[in-house]
């Protein structure tokens, strides 16, 4: 059993120096990456700010339209495939590694507080006003300039610029997607989100996560609903469904092998779960995807 061959682009520390595991710049520096038609992933976070663009992006098994004034958010190891027109393409990028950013802001859950990362319920892109694109563009170029200058205060300047940009984007995302943005009373919702990324292959019951967190199911559900506007079981089912979809589309595993890997007691239990959540069998899902319907929601039912 193995995944189909998939190129992974790794973060290169030599491109930004050992002190800052982040990189900002103009898209022209990396055109070969974004004009390729191949399927690949990366081991870092990406924010791409398109001032001018026409095309699409296949991300998380869904198609995103890329037009002028589009911002795209990509989490580590999300599989993507670009289809961009190279004519008049104008964008900036921000790359960073999770551990670096969490340490940089002295918050081990920082990336999980950003609603646009590890997002499975809502789009991974925003369409914003030109003035917002210009502002984000300017901030990223300031970060790029600061990274090049060895000064005593550059760390503070970079931290300020980066925090401002990420928080402004988080606010805009929350407003457009109608997500809660209140200050949390505790970190349980973010901790749960992080634990899902780590343990989804071997833990698919809420009580397993409440045990890890040392809290009750009621407390967890209250925290998740307050921060994400959905139930904890919704997040768990959504993340499990995405894992199954990823195996179906990007590995050579049989359904029985996927069921074994994800600790379903029987393949039939996995197929029943999949049909309940998507309205399709696994075979129908694969066929629909192969026939070019990957930008749709596959007739998916709402998770509860």
C-alpha positions as CSV (number, residue, x, y, z in Angstrom):
1,X,0.0,0.0,0.0
2,X,1.4,3.4,-0.9
3,X,0.4,6.9,-2.1
4,X,0.7,7.7,-5.7
5,X,3.8,9.6,-6.6
6,X,3.3,13.2,-5.5
7,X,5.8,16.0,-5.6
8,X,6.3,17.7,-2.3
9,X,8.0,21.1,-2.3
10,X,9.9,21.7,0.9
11,X,10.6,24.9,2.7
12,X,14.2,26.0,1.9
13,X,15.9,27.7,4.9
14,X,18.7,28.9,2.7
15,X,16.3,31.2,0.8
16,X,15.4,33.3,3.9
17,X,18.2,32.7,6.4
18,X,18.1,30.7,9.6
19,X,16.5,33.3,11.8
20,X,13.3,33.7,9.9
21,X,11.6,30.6,8.5
22,X,9.3,32.7,6.3
23,X,9.6,34.1,2.9
24,X,7.7,36.9,1.1
25,X,8.1,38.1,-2.5
26,X,6.7,38.7,-5.9
27,X,5.1,35.9,-7.9
28,X,7.5,36.5,-10.7
29,X,10.2,34.9,-8.6
30,X,8.4,31.6,-8.6
31,X,6.4,31.5,-11.9
32,X,7.6,28.0,-12.7
33,X,5.8,26.7,-9.5
34,X,2.5,28.4,-10.3
35,X,2.4,27.8,-14.0
36,X,2.9,24.1,-13.7
37,X,-0.1,21.8,-14.4
38,X,1.2,19.0,-12.1
39,X,-0.4,18.0,-8.8
40,X,1.8,18.7,-5.8
41,X,1.9,19.8,-2.2
42,X,4.2,21.7,0.1
43,X,5.3,21.4,3.8
44,X,4.6,25.0,4.6
45,X,1.7,27.5,4.7
46,X,1.0,29.8,1.8
47,X,-0.9,33.0,1.3
48,X,-1.1,34.2,-2.3
49,X,-2.4,37.7,-3.1
50,X,-3.4,38.1,-6.7
51,X,-3.7,41.7,-8.0
52,X,-4.1,40.4,-11.6
53,X,-4.9,36.8,-12.5
54,X,-7.2,34.6,-14.6
55,X,-7.5,30.8,-14.1
56,X,-8.3,28.3,-11.5
57,X,-6.8,26.2,-8.7
58,X,-7.8,22.7,-7.7
59,X,-7.3,22.6,-3.9
60,X,-8.7,20.2,-1.4
61,X,-10.5,18.4,-4.2
62,X,-12.4,21.6,-5.1
63,X,-11.9,24.1,-7.8
64,X,-11.3,27.8,-6.9
65,X,-11.7,30.5,-9.5
66,X,-8.6,32.8,-9.6
67,X,-9.4,36.3,-10.8
68,X,-8.2,39.8,-10.1
69,X,-8.2,40.7,-6.3
70,X,-8.3,37.1,-5.1
71,X,-6.5,35.9,-2.0
72,X,-5.8,32.2,-1.5
73,X,-4.9,30.4,1.7
74,X,-3.1,27.0,1.6
75,X,-2.2,24.8,4.5
76,X,0.7,22.3,4.6
77,X,0.3,19.1,2.5
78,X,-2.9,20.2,0.9
79,X,-2.8,18.9,-2.6
80,X,-3.1,21.5,-5.4
81,X,-3.1,21.9,-9.1
82,X,-2.8,25.3,-10.8
83,X,-4.3,26.4,-14.1
84,X,-3.2,30.0,-14.5
85,X,-2.9,32.2,-17.6
86,X,0.6,33.7,-17.6
87,X,-0.6,36.8,-19.3
88,X,-0.7,39.9,-17.0
89,X,-0.2,37.6,-13.9
90,X,0.6,39.8,-10.9
91,X,0.7,38.5,-7.4
92,X,2.7,38.3,-4.1
93,X,3.3,35.4,-1.8
94,X,4.0,34.7,1.8
95,X,5.4,31.3,3.0
96,X,6.1,30.2,6.5
97,X,6.4,27.1,8.6
98,X,4.0,26.5,11.4
99,X,6.5,26.0,14.3
100,X,8.3,29.1,13.3
101,X,5.2,31.3,13.3
102,X,3.8,29.8,16.6
103,X,7.2,30.5,18.2
104,X,7.5,33.9,16.6
105,X,4.2,35.0,18.2
106,X,4.8,33.0,21.4
107,X,1.5,31.1,20.8
108,X,1.5,27.3,20.1
109,X,-2.0,27.5,18.6
110,X,-1.5,30.7,16.6
111,X,-2.0,29.1,13.1
112,X,-5.1,27.3,14.4
113,X,-6.6,30.7,15.4
114,X,-6.5,31.8,11.8
115,X,-9.8,30.7,10.4
116,X,-8.6,30.4,6.8
117,X,-6.1,27.6,7.6
118,X,-7.1,24.0,8.0
119,X,-10.5,25.1,6.8
120,X,-12.8,22.3,5.3
121,X,-16.3,23.9,5.6
122,X,-15.7,27.1,3.7
123,X,-13.8,28.4,0.6
124,X,-10.0,28.7,0.9
125,X,-10.1,32.0,-0.9
126,X,-11.4,35.6,-0.6
127,X,-12.4,38.1,-3.2
128,X,-11.6,41.6,-1.8
129,X,-11.6,45.2,-2.9
130,X,-8.6,46.5,-4.9
131,X,-7.6,48.8,-2.1
132,X,-7.3,45.7,0.3
133,X,-5.2,43.9,-2.3
134,X,-2.9,47.0,-2.6
135,X,-2.6,47.2,1.2
136,X,-1.7,43.5,1.6
137,X,0.7,43.8,-1.4
138,X,2.5,46.7,0.3
139,X,2.8,44.9,3.6
140,X,4.3,41.8,2.0
141,X,6.8,43.8,0.1
142,X,7.7,45.6,3.4
143,X,8.2,42.2,5.0
144,X,10.4,41.2,2.0
145,X,12.5,44.3,2.4
146,X,13.0,43.8,6.2
147,X,14.1,40.2,5.7
148,X,17.0,41.5,3.5
149,X,18.2,44.0,6.0
150,X,20.3,43.0,9.1
151,X,19.2,45.6,11.7
152,X,18.7,45.3,15.4
153,X,15.0,46.1,15.2
154,X,14.0,44.1,12.1
155,X,12.5,41.3,14.1
156,X,10.1,43.7,15.8
157,X,9.2,45.3,12.6
158,X,8.5,42.0,10.8
159,X,6.5,40.8,13.7
160,X,4.3,43.9,13.7
161,X,3.8,43.8,9.9
162,X,3.0,40.1,9.8
163,X,0.7,40.2,12.8
164,X,-1.3,43.1,11.3
165,X,-1.6,41.4,7.9
166,X,-2.7,38.0,9.3
167,X,-5.2,39.5,11.7
168,X,-6.7,41.8,9.0
169,X,-7.1,38.8,6.7
170,X,-8.6,36.8,9.5
171,X,-11.2,39.5,10.2
172,X,-12.1,39.8,6.6
173,X,-12.4,36.1,6.2
174,X,-14.6,35.9,9.3
175,X,-16.9,38.7,8.0
176,X,-17.3,37.2,4.5
177,X,-17.8,33.7,5.8
178,X,-20.0,34.8,8.7
179,X,-17.8,33.1,11.3
180,X,-17.5,34.1,15.0
181,X,-14.6,36.3,15.8
182,X,-15.1,36.9,19.5
183,X,-12.1,36.4,21.9
184,X,-12.2,32.8,23.2
185,X,-12.9,32.1,26.8
186,X,-10.5,29.2,26.5
187,X,-8.3,27.4,23.9
188,X,-10.2,24.1,23.8
189,X,-11.6,24.7,20.3
190,X,-8.2,25.5,18.8
191,X,-6.6,22.6,20.7
192,X,-9.3,20.3,19.3
193,X,-8.6,21.5,15.8
194,X,-4.9,20.8,16.2
195,X,-5.5,17.4,17.6
196,X,-7.7,16.5,14.6
197,X,-4.8,17.2,12.3
198,X,-2.5,15.0,14.4
199,X,-4.8,12.1,15.3
200,X,-7.6,11.8,12.7
201,X,-6.2,8.5,11.3
202,X,-6.4,6.7,14.6
203,X,-9.1,8.6,16.6
204,X,-12.6,9.1,15.3
205,X,-14.6,9.5,18.5
206,X,-15.3,12.7,20.4
207,X,-14.6,11.0,23.7
208,X,-11.1,10.2,22.6
209,X,-10.4,13.9,22.1
210,X,-12.1,15.0,25.3
211,X,-9.9,12.5,27.1
212,X,-6.8,14.1,25.5
213,X,-8.1,17.5,26.5
214,X,-9.2,16.5,29.9
215,X,-12.7,18.1,29.5
216,X,-16.3,17.0,29.1
217,X,-18.0,16.6,25.8
218,X,-20.4,19.5,26.7
219,X,-17.4,21.8,27.4
220,X,-15.7,20.9,24.1
221,X,-18.9,21.3,22.1
222,X,-19.6,24.7,23.7
223,X,-16.1,25.9,22.9
224,X,-16.2,24.7,19.3
225,X,-19.6,26.2,18.6
226,X,-18.5,29.6,20.1
227,X,-15.4,29.7,17.9
228,X,-16.3,28.0,14.7
229,X,-20.1,28.1,14.6
230,X,-20.5,24.3,14.2
231,X,-20.5,21.3,16.6
232,X,-17.4,19.3,17.5
233,X,-18.8,16.2,15.9
234,X,-19.3,18.2,12.7
235,X,-15.6,19.2,12.6
236,X,-14.5,15.6,13.4
237,X,-16.7,14.1,10.6
238,X,-15.7,16.7,8.1
239,X,-12.0,16.1,8.8
240,X,-12.5,12.3,8.6
241,X,-14.4,12.6,5.3
242,X,-11.6,14.7,3.9
243,X,-9.0,12.1,4.9
244,X,-11.0,9.4,3.1
245,X,-11.5,11.5,0.0
246,X,-7.7,12.2,-0.1
247,X,-6.9,8.4,0.1
248,X,-9.5,7.7,-2.6
249,X,-8.1,10.2,-5.0
250,X,-4.4,10.3,-4.3
251,X,-3.4,6.8,-3.2
252,X,-3.5,3.3,-4.6
253,X,-5.3,2.0,-1.5
254,X,-8.4,-0.1,-1.9
255,X,-11.4,0.8,0.2
256,X,-10.6,-2.1,2.5
257,X,-7.1,-0.8,3.0
258,X,-8.3,2.7,3.7
259,X,-10.8,1.3,6.2
260,X,-8.0,-0.6,7.9
261,X,-5.7,2.5,7.9
262,X,-8.4,4.7,9.5
263,X,-9.4,2.0,12.0
264,X,-12.9,1.3,10.7
265,X,-13.8,-2.1,12.0
266,X,-15.2,-3.1,8.6
267,X,-14.9,-1.6,5.0
268,X,-18.8,-1.5,5.0
269,X,-18.7,0.9,7.9
270,X,-16.5,3.3,6.0
271,X,-18.7,3.0,2.9
272,X,-21.8,3.7,4.9
273,X,-20.2,6.7,6.6
274,X,-19.1,8.0,3.2
275,X,-22.5,7.6,1.5
276,X,-24.2,9.3,4.5
277,X,-22.0,12.3,4.3
278,X,-21.7,12.7,0.5
279,X,-24.8,11.0,-1.0
280,X,-22.5,8.9,-3.2
281,X,-20.7,5.7,-3.1
282,X,-16.9,5.8,-3.1
283,X,-16.9,4.6,-6.7
284,X,-19.4,7.3,-7.7
285,X,-17.2,9.9,-6.0
286,X,-14.1,8.9,-7.9
287,X,-15.9,8.8,-11.2
288,X,-17.4,12.2,-10.6
289,X,-14.0,13.6,-9.8
290,X,-12.4,12.0,-12.8
291,X,-15.1,13.4,-15.1
292,X,-14.2,16.9,-14.1
293,X,-16.8,17.7,-11.5
294,X,-14.2,18.4,-8.8
295,X,-15.3,22.0,-8.4
296,X,-18.7,21.0,-7.2
297,X,-19.8,19.8,-3.8
298,X,-20.6,16.3,-5.0
299,X,-24.2,16.7,-3.8
300,X,-22.8,16.6,-0.2
301,X,-25.2,16.6,2.6
302,X,-24.7,18.9,5.6
303,X,-22.8,17.1,8.4
304,X,-24.3,17.0,11.8
